[in-house]
Amino acid sequence: MVAIAGLLQTSCTGSDAALDPDFPLSIVVGDRPGPTVALVAGVHGGKVAAVHAAESLAVLLPGRIRTGRVLILAPANVAGFRAGLAQMSPLDSLNLNRIFPGDSAGTPTQRLAARIMRDIVAKSDYLVDIHGSDGEESVGSFAYAARPGLNPRVDSLARWMAERWEVESIVWDQGGPRLLAESRFLQTAAHLSDVPAITVFEPGATQESPVATARFVQGSLRLLAALGVVDSGLADWRGGRAGENRNMRQVLDARLVLSDSGAGRWQPRTRADAWVSPGDLLGTWRNAAGQESQLRASRAGVVLHLRHGGELPARTPLVILGLRQGDDLSP
């Protein structure tokens, strides 16, 4: 397995390596024209496994690109990555993945979002936000794609990308933003700019996970092979436990975010990737007055995100379920 720790510092044959330490972009170019695929990791600085995967790809891909080019930005949130922060930037306390499309005249994080839109999204035909766990939650194996209905071709391509990644669940969401100015997330901003995009997660509960890193590399190679960017044989690359063939388990079309109403102590009682039915116990919550309550599933669904236990502020998302409207999601 190729594993590269820290920021990519040197150039590689067949690629232009990052020259700006605050915007570590590597560009790997093929011999023939073809699609431009963007792989972005570390939009949240705590996604260490994702950043390592992207850096590994920056070393693995030069000399292996048949057509087109691959843009690799990792970590996108350099300040947050260096500070070891899960989501916020130390420069202005903003969450980069909540402010797209950004503002070129705004705060440092707003300017960074605008630069990603200009230098990555606007120059790409396809985009993948490699996400994963930031150490504050456990996540399952799934890909998130938008389906706002504004451009059916882009909607369909986003689902196609998720299928080629071969995760266990796909959330093909109909309920997201429909205006670029309200997009907030990188994947959504790209989609509303007519660039098919997905956000991918692999199982993990910590910032660093060799298994998640290997699976991110494997998924990237599958997608690049499906797009004709690399030879199909490269998609058989094996690293760690990434070589298993996984079939898509479910296509979901909605998410349900369950949060606390006030500060208190949370104790999860389920696990990421679990199937739950209405009434299943998800966790317990003890408020500031010491009163304990139970959080139970109101709908059948798949646990996509599960917040770790501990003292949490008000309105913290505790569980995010993936749903399929009108269906019982029994395995």
LINSULUR-V213444 format. One record per residue. N is the residue number from 1. NEAR is the number of other C-alpha atoms within 10 Angstrom. Layout:
n=N near=NEAR
n=N near=NEAR
This chain:
n=1 near=15
n=2 near=16
n=3 near=18
n=4 near=16
n=5 near=12
n=6 near=14
n=7 near=17
n=8 near=22
n=9 near=11
n=10 near=10
n=11 near=16
n=12 near=18
n=13 near=11
n=14 near=17
n=15 near=20
n=16 near=17
n=17 near=20
n=18 near=20
n=19 near=13
n=20 near=8
n=21 near=12
n=22 near=13
n=23 near=17
n=24 near=19
n=25 near=24
n=26 near=25
n=27 near=22
n=28 near=26
n=29 near=24
n=30 near=20
n=31 near=13
n=32 near=12
n=33 near=12
n=34 near=16
n=35 near=17
n=36 near=22
n=37 near=27
n=38 near=22
n=39 near=25
n=40 near=26
n=41 near=28
n=42 near=30
n=43 near=29
n=44 near=30
n=45 near=29
n=46 near=29
n=47 near=29
n=48 near=30
n=49 near=30
n=50 near=37
n=51 near=34
n=52 near=30
n=53 near=27
n=54 near=29
n=55 near=24
n=56 near=21
n=57 near=24
n=58 near=27
n=59 near=22
n=60 near=16
n=61 near=21
n=62 near=19
n=63 near=16
n=64 near=16
n=65 near=22
n=66 near=17
n=67 near=20
n=68 near=19
n=69 near=23
n=70 near=27
n=71 near=24
n=72 near=26
n=73 near=26
n=74 near=31
n=75 near=32
n=76 near=24
n=77 near=29
n=78 near=20
n=79 near=19
n=80 near=26
n=81 near=26
n=82 near=15
n=83 near=13
n=84 near=19
n=85 near=18
n=86 near=21
n=87 near=23
n=88 near=23
n=89 near=23
n=90 near=17
n=91 near=11
n=92 near=11
n=93 near=13
n=94 near=17
n=95 near=22
n=96 near=28
n=97 near=22
n=98 near=16
n=99 near=22
n=100 near=27
n=101 near=28
n=102 near=26
n=103 near=17
n=104 near=15
n=105 near=9
n=106 near=12
n=107 near=15
n=108 near=20
n=109 near=26
n=110 near=21
n=111 near=19
n=112 near=23
n=113 near=27
n=114 near=21
n=115 near=18
n=116 near=21
n=117 near=21
n=118 near=13
n=119 near=12
n=120 near=22
n=121 near=26
n=122 near=14
n=123 near=15
n=124 near=22
n=125 near=17
n=126 near=24
n=127 near=26
n=128 near=25
n=129 near=24
n=130 near=30
n=131 near=24
n=132 near=36
n=133 near=27
n=134 near=25
n=135 near=19
n=136 near=16
n=137 near=20
n=138 near=24
n=139 near=27
n=140 near=25
n=141 near=23
n=142 near=27
n=143 near=29
n=144 near=23
n=145 near=29
n=146 near=27
n=147 near=24
n=148 near=20
n=149 near=13
n=150 near=13
n=151 near=12
n=152 near=11
n=153 near=11
n=154 near=22
n=155 near=24
n=156 near=16
n=157 near=17
n=158 near=27
n=159 near=24
n=160 near=16
n=161 near=24
n=162 near=27
n=163 near=19
n=164 near=18
n=165 near=27
n=166 near=22
n=167 near=23
n=168 near=19
n=169 near=24
n=170 near=25
n=171 near=25
n=172 near=25
n=173 near=21
n=174 near=17
n=175 near=13
n=176 near=15
n=177 near=17
n=178 near=18
n=179 near=14
n=180 near=16
n=181 near=13
n=182 near=16
n=183 near=22
n=184 near=20
n=185 near=22
n=186 near=28
n=187 near=28
n=188 near=30
n=189 near=25
n=190 near=28
n=191 near=28
n=192 near=25
n=193 near=17
n=194 near=19
n=195 near=23
n=196 near=27
n=197 near=34
n=198 near=30
n=199 near=24
n=200 near=25
n=201 near=25
n=202 near=27
n=203 near=20
n=204 near=23
n=205 near=22
n=206 near=19
n=207 near=22
n=208 near=20
n=209 near=20
n=210 near=19
n=211 near=16
n=212 near=28
n=213 near=29
n=214 near=27
n=215 near=29
n=216 near=28
n=217 near=26
n=218 near=26
n=219 near=23
n=220 near=22
n=221 near=25
n=222 near=25
n=223 near=23
n=224 near=24
n=225 near=20
n=226 near=17
n=227 near=20
n=228 near=16
n=229 near=25
n=230 near=23
n=231 near=18
n=232 near=16
n=233 near=10
n=234 near=15
n=235 near=19
n=236 near=16
n=237 near=15
n=238 near=16
n=239 near=17
n=240 near=14
n=241 near=14
n=242 near=21
n=243 near=15
n=244 near=11
n=245 near=9
n=246 near=11
n=247 near=12
n=248 near=17
n=249 near=13
n=250 near=18
n=251 near=19
n=252 near=22
n=253 near=19
n=254 near=17
n=255 near=22
n=256 near=17
n=257 near=13
n=258 near=19
n=259 near=15
n=260 near=20
n=261 near=12
n=262 near=15
n=263 near=17
n=264 near=19
n=265 near=18
n=266 near=24
n=267 near=18
n=268 near=19
n=269 near=15
n=270 near=16
n=271 near=20
n=272 near=22
n=273 near=22
n=274 near=14
n=275 near=18
n=276 near=24
n=277 near=17
n=278 near=12
n=279 near=12
n=280 near=16
n=281 near=16
n=282 near=20
n=283 near=21
n=284 near=16
n=285 near=23
n=286 near=18
n=287 near=18
n=288 near=12
n=289 near=8
n=290 near=10
n=291 near=9
n=292 near=14
n=293 near=12
n=294 near=15
n=295 near=22
n=296 near=17
n=297 near=19
n=298 near=14
n=299 near=21
n=300 near=22
n=301 near=28
n=302 near=27
n=303 near=25
n=304 near=28
n=305 near=26
n=306 near=26
n=307 near=24
n=308 near=17
n=309 near=17
n=310 near=12
n=311 near=15
n=312 near=18
n=313 near=13
n=314 near=13
n=315 near=12
n=316 near=16
n=317 near=17
n=318 near=23
n=319 near=28
n=320 near=20
n=321 near=25
n=322 near=31
n=323 near=24
n=324 near=21
n=325 near=14
n=326 near=8
n=327 near=11
n=328 near=14
n=329 near=18
n=330 near=10
n=331 near=10
